[in-house]
Amino acid sequence: MPSDSADALSIPTARSAPAGGSSLSLLASELKTLFRRRRTVAMLVALAAIPVLIAVAVRLSSTVPPGRGPAFLDRITQNGLFVAVTAMLVSVPLFLPLTIGVVAGDTIAGEASLGTLRYLLVAPAGRVRLLLVKYAGALAFCLAAPVTVALAGAAIGASLFPIGPVTLLSGDVVQPPEAALRLLLIAAYLAVSLAGLSAIGLFLSTLTVVPVGAMAATVVVSVASQIAGELPQLEWLHPWLFTHYWFGFADVLRQPVLWDSFASNALLQAAYIAVFGALAYGRFVTKDVLS
């Protein structure tokens, strides 16, 4: 997906001043540019629309048959907070990876396609520092995306359905404030889950000057990993797939919270970050930047 023309015009001006300053200035400039883009705003709005669609559909329907549709769907009418849980569950396989693929795939390739990459390096931002800042921006979006779904889900759920004590998967009951905290923990879990995919997208972005190619490749890798995770013939490979623990956030809905899957997921994503971060570094520091 190419960058907006308005973004293309604004980037050189927005980046030129802080690029030669501290890493924090460069990071602040990157985050400001990222979250002011119409494309980024549009993706966050689209993610927020997912829980709204779910809530409205449930509200307008007479009944939700137990066991039909996504998990927790039949609990929404009893407690509106389950809108957020259901929406995050629905978003994991495609919608969240799609938006992450767009952001991560655009990190380096987007600058190259706009002709601003060499200006950032001349500044002197330094290749390593620029790579780290770009990845930090992608990580910020990894957090913003699931948090957007969670907040939109909680808001629309509270508007259309009653809010009360939440019965967890373990059978225990928690009050709404604690349930809201667990929603944020689920969002944090998903942010960690998407960190490995962002590192893959960052590496792919260093391979091309066409951001659409890096974006599409990142999404395809995500889909391929999920498909491989469903094949029993590849069971030996499952623990090594970066998507293996994506649905492990159900452990946050138990009392007490089971942190094993959280730790295993973080360790797996850290391995992907290390491997693909090193590949991105090796490619980027030796790359001839012509645009």
Backbone torsions as a table, in degrees:
resi	resn	phi	psi	omega
1	MET	NA	115.5	-177.7
2	PRO	-68.9	154.2	-180.0
3	SER	-72.2	154.0	178.5
4	ASP	-62.8	149.7	178.1
5	SER	-63.1	-35.2	178.5
6	ALA	-65.5	-38.4	177.1
7	ASP	-63.0	-41.9	-178.1
8	ALA	-61.1	-37.4	-179.2
9	LEU	-73.5	-30.1	-173.3
10	SER	-88.4	-21.1	-172.1
11	ILE	-64.8	-50.1	-178.7
12	PRO	-56.7	-41.6	-179.6
13	THR	-67.9	-43.2	-176.1
14	ALA	-69.0	-30.0	-174.2
15	ARG	-92.8	-25.8	-169.5
16	SER	-62.5	-35.7	-175.9
17	ALA	-71.6	-50.4	-175.1
18	PRO	-87.4	-8.0	-171.2
19	ALA	-60.8	-32.3	-179.2
20	GLY	-89.8	1.6	-178.7
21	GLY	-87.9	-150.4	-177.3
22	SER	-73.5	167.1	177.6
23	SER	-63.0	-35.3	178.8
24	LEU	-65.3	-37.8	177.8
25	SER	-65.7	-40.7	178.9
26	LEU	-66.7	-40.3	178.2
27	LEU	-65.7	-42.6	178.6
28	ALA	-61.3	-40.2	177.9
29	SER	-64.8	-40.4	179.5
30	GLU	-64.4	-45.6	-179.3
31	LEU	-65.6	-40.3	178.7
32	LYS	-62.7	-44.2	179.7
33	THR	-65.5	-43.2	-177.4
34	LEU	-62.4	-51.1	-173.0
35	PHE	-83.7	-5.9	173.5
36	ARG	-94.4	-9.3	178.6
37	ARG	-67.2	139.0	178.4
38	ARG	-63.0	-33.6	178.4
39	ARG	-63.5	-43.6	179.2
40	THR	-64.7	-45.4	178.2
41	VAL	-60.3	-42.1	-179.7
42	ALA	-62.9	-39.7	179.4
43	MET	-67.1	-39.9	178.4
44	LEU	-66.9	-37.9	176.4
45	VAL	-64.8	-40.2	178.3
46	ALA	-63.7	-40.2	177.2
47	LEU	-64.9	-40.3	179.0
48	ALA	-65.9	-25.3	-179.5
49	ALA	-73.4	-20.6	-178.7
50	ILE	-62.5	-54.0	177.7
51	PRO	-63.9	-32.2	177.6
52	VAL	-62.8	-44.9	178.7
53	LEU	-61.2	-43.9	179.9
54	ILE	-62.7	-48.2	-177.1
55	ALA	-62.7	-44.4	-179.4
56	VAL	-64.8	-41.3	-180.0
57	ALA	-62.5	-42.7	179.5
58	VAL	-68.4	-39.9	-178.6
59	ARG	-63.8	-38.2	-177.2
60	LEU	-81.7	-16.8	-180.0
61	SER	-85.3	154.0	-178.4
62	SER	-75.4	-46.5	179.8
63	THR	-142.6	157.7	173.2
64	VAL	-115.6	107.5	-177.7
65	PRO	-58.7	130.1	178.6
66	PRO	-59.4	137.1	178.5
67	GLY	83.8	-4.3	179.2
68	ARG	-101.0	141.4	178.8
69	GLY	79.7	-169.6	-179.2
70	PRO	-62.5	156.9	176.6
71	ALA	-59.0	145.2	178.0
72	PHE	74.6	-1.5	-178.4
73	LEU	-62.4	-38.6	-177.9
74	ASP	-74.9	-6.1	179.5
75	ARG	-95.9	-7.6	-174.2
76	ILE	-62.6	-41.4	-178.0
77	THR	-65.9	-23.2	179.3
78	GLN	-84.6	-31.0	-178.4
79	ASN	-153.8	119.3	-175.5
80	GLY	-64.8	-18.9	179.6
81	LEU	-65.2	-21.6	179.5
82	PHE	-72.5	-11.4	173.1
83	VAL	-61.6	-44.1	-179.3
84	ALA	-64.7	-42.7	-179.6
85	VAL	-63.5	-47.1	179.8
86	THR	-62.3	-41.6	-179.3
87	ALA	-64.3	-41.4	178.6
88	MET	-66.4	-38.0	177.4
89	LEU	-62.8	-42.6	179.9
90	VAL	-68.2	-32.5	-174.8
91	SER	-77.4	-22.5	-172.2
92	VAL	-60.7	-48.9	-172.3
93	PRO	-65.8	-36.7	-171.9
94	LEU	-129.4	-52.7	-168.4
95	PHE	-65.8	-46.6	178.1
96	LEU	-65.4	-47.7	176.7
97	PRO	-59.7	-34.1	179.6
98	LEU	-63.2	-47.4	-179.4
99	THR	-68.3	-37.8	177.6
100	ILE	-64.5	-40.1	178.5
101	GLY	-60.7	-39.2	178.9
102	VAL	-64.5	-46.0	-177.2
103	VAL	-70.6	-48.4	-177.1
104	ALA	-68.2	-39.2	180.0
105	GLY	-67.0	-20.3	-177.6
106	ASP	-92.3	-7.1	-171.0
107	THR	-54.9	-57.8	-179.1
108	ILE	-98.9	-45.3	-177.8
109	ALA	-61.2	-35.3	179.2
110	GLY	-63.3	-42.7	178.0
111	GLU	-65.6	-39.6	-179.7
112	ALA	-65.2	-39.9	-178.5
113	SER	-69.0	-28.6	179.3
114	LEU	-86.1	-10.1	-178.7
115	GLY	80.4	17.0	-177.6
116	THR	-102.1	-7.8	-175.1
117	LEU	-64.3	-44.0	-178.2
118	ARG	-67.8	-29.4	176.6
119	TYR	-67.1	-38.6	178.4
120	LEU	-65.6	-35.8	-178.1
121	LEU	-79.4	-29.5	178.7
122	VAL	-72.1	-19.8	-164.3
123	ALA	-54.0	-42.4	6.1
124	PRO	-102.7	112.2	176.9
125	ALA	-78.0	-31.5	-176.8
126	GLY	84.8	136.4	-174.6
127	ARG	-65.6	-42.9	-178.3
128	VAL	-65.6	-45.9	-179.5
129	ARG	-64.1	-40.8	178.8
130	LEU	-63.3	-40.8	179.1
131	LEU	-62.8	-42.8	179.9
132	LEU	-66.0	-40.9	179.7
133	VAL	-65.9	-41.6	177.8
134	LYS	-60.7	-42.6	180.0
135	TYR	-69.8	-36.5	176.8
136	ALA	-61.4	-38.6	176.3
137	GLY	-63.9	-41.6	177.1
138	ALA	-62.8	-39.3	177.5
139	LEU	-64.6	-37.3	178.0
140	ALA	-61.6	-38.8	177.3
141	PHE	-70.6	-33.5	176.0
142	CYS	-57.4	-34.4	178.0
143	LEU	-81.7	-41.6	-176.7
144	ALA	-64.0	-36.0	-175.5
145	ALA	-64.1	-56.2	178.9
146	PRO	-67.7	-31.0	176.8
147	VAL	-64.0	-38.3	176.7
148	THR	-60.6	-44.8	178.7
149	VAL	-63.3	-43.5	-178.3
150	ALA	-64.4	-46.8	-178.0
151	LEU	-67.3	-42.7	178.9
152	ALA	-64.4	-39.4	178.9
153	GLY	-64.7	-43.8	179.1
154	ALA	-65.4	-38.2	-178.4
155	ALA	-67.7	-49.0	-179.0
156	ILE	-71.0	-32.4	177.2
157	GLY	-64.8	-41.1	178.7
158	ALA	-68.9	-26.9	-179.1
159	SER	-77.1	-34.2	-172.6
160	LEU	-106.3	-17.1	-175.1
161	PHE	-135.8	161.4	177.7
162	PRO	-68.4	150.4	176.7
163	ILE	-116.8	130.3	-179.3
164	GLY	-159.5	-167.9	177.4
165	PRO	-55.5	141.9	-175.8
166	VAL	-106.9	129.4	175.1
167	THR	-88.0	119.6	-177.3
168	LEU	-80.9	172.8	179.2
169	LEU	-64.1	-25.7	179.0
170	SER	-81.0	-5.7	-179.1
171	GLY	95.5	-11.4	178.4
172	ASP	-76.0	157.2	-179.2
173	VAL	-115.8	130.6	177.6
174	VAL	-121.8	154.2	-179.5
175	GLN	-78.2	159.5	-176.8
176	PRO	-52.2	-40.8	179.0
177	PRO	-60.0	-42.3	178.4
178	GLU	-69.4	-36.5	177.7
179	ALA	-62.9	-39.4	177.9
180	ALA	-64.1	-38.4	177.3
181	LEU	-63.2	-37.9	179.0
182	ARG	-68.8	-31.0	174.6
183	LEU	-61.9	-41.7	178.3
184	LEU	-67.6	-33.5	176.0
185	LEU	-65.4	-38.5	176.5
186	ILE	-63.6	-42.6	177.5
187	ALA	-61.4	-40.1	177.3
188	ALA	-65.0	-39.4	177.9
189	TYR	-60.2	-44.3	-179.7
190	LEU	-67.6	-35.2	177.3
191	ALA	-62.1	-43.1	176.6
192	VAL	-63.8	-40.8	-178.9
193	SER	-60.5	-33.7	-176.0
194	LEU	-87.8	-5.5	-177.4
195	ALA	-65.7	-38.4	178.6
196	GLY	-65.4	-41.6	177.8
197	LEU	-62.9	-36.9	177.5
198	SER	-63.3	-38.7	178.1
199	ALA	-65.6	-39.0	176.2
200	ILE	-62.7	-45.0	178.5
201	GLY	-62.4	-37.9	178.0
202	LEU	-61.7	-44.9	178.9
203	PHE	-62.9	-46.9	179.8
204	LEU	-62.0	-31.2	179.9
205	SER	-68.9	-24.6	178.1
206	THR	-80.4	-9.4	-175.8
207	LEU	-89.9	-10.7	-172.2
208	THR	-146.5	162.1	172.6
209	VAL	-106.8	7.7	178.4
210	VAL	-107.9	100.4	-174.6
211	PRO	-60.2	-32.6	-179.5
212	VAL	-60.4	-38.7	179.0
213	GLY	-63.6	-44.5	179.1
214	ALA	-66.4	-39.1	178.4
215	MET	-62.2	-50.0	-178.1
216	ALA	-63.2	-41.8	-179.9
217	ALA	-63.4	-38.9	178.7
218	THR	-63.0	-43.9	179.0
219	VAL	-66.1	-40.7	179.3
220	VAL	-62.6	-41.4	177.6
221	VAL	-60.2	-41.0	178.4
222	SER	-62.3	-46.8	180.0
223	VAL	-64.3	-43.2	-179.5
224	ALA	-62.2	-39.4	179.1
225	SER	-65.1	-39.8	178.8
226	GLN	-68.3	-38.2	177.2
227	ILE	-65.3	-44.8	178.0
228	ALA	-60.6	-33.9	179.3
229	GLY	-69.6	-15.2	179.0
230	GLU	-97.0	-6.7	-177.5
231	LEU	-91.1	116.7	179.8
232	PRO	-63.3	-24.5	178.9
233	GLN	-66.5	-20.7	-179.9
234	LEU	-108.6	29.0	-176.8
235	GLU	-59.2	-32.4	178.9
236	TRP	-64.5	-24.2	-177.3
237	LEU	-89.3	-21.0	-172.0
238	HIS	-52.1	-46.9	-177.6
239	PRO	-63.2	-15.9	-177.6
240	TRP	-96.9	-6.5	180.0
241	LEU	-78.5	136.4	-176.7
242	PHE	-68.0	-14.7	177.7
243	THR	-92.3	0.4	-170.5
244	HIS	-59.4	-38.6	-175.2
245	TYR	-104.0	13.8	-174.7
246	TRP	-59.9	-31.4	-178.8
247	PHE	-99.4	12.7	-179.8
248	GLY	-74.5	-1.6	-178.2
249	PHE	-68.7	-6.9	176.0
250	ALA	-60.7	-25.3	179.3
251	ASP	-67.0	-18.2	176.4
252	VAL	-71.8	-20.3	-178.4
253	LEU	-95.6	30.6	176.1
254	ARG	-122.3	161.9	179.3
255	GLN	-126.4	115.3	-2.2
256	PRO	-75.5	167.5	178.5
257	VAL	-62.8	131.5	177.0
258	LEU	-91.0	113.6	-173.7
259	TRP	-91.5	-1.7	-175.5
260	ASP	-60.6	-47.9	-179.1
261	SER	-67.9	-33.5	177.1
262	PHE	-61.2	-46.7	-179.1
263	ALA	-67.5	-41.7	179.6
264	SER	-64.6	-40.7	178.4
265	ASN	-63.8	-45.5	-179.8
266	ALA	-62.2	-39.9	179.7
267	LEU	-65.9	-42.4	179.3
268	LEU	-64.5	-45.2	179.8
269	GLN	-65.2	-35.9	177.8
270	ALA	-62.4	-37.0	177.8
271	ALA	-65.0	-42.7	177.9
272	TYR	-65.8	-38.5	177.5
273	ILE	-62.0	-42.8	-179.2
274	ALA	-65.1	-45.4	-176.7
275	VAL	-68.5	-53.3	-175.7
276	PHE	-77.8	-24.3	171.7
277	GLY	-65.6	-41.1	177.5
278	ALA	-65.3	-40.4	178.0
279	LEU	-64.6	-41.6	177.9
280	ALA	-63.4	-41.5	178.1
281	TYR	-62.1	-48.2	-179.3
282	GLY	-60.7	-37.4	179.5
283	ARG	-74.7	-43.1	-171.3
284	PHE	-73.8	-39.4	-176.5
285	VAL	-71.8	-17.9	178.7
286	THR	-106.9	4.4	-174.9
287	LYS	-82.0	136.5	173.3
288	ASP	-79.5	115.1	-178.8
289	VAL	-94.4	110.1	-176.2
290	LEU	-107.8	-5.4	-176.7
291	SER	-140.8	NA	NA
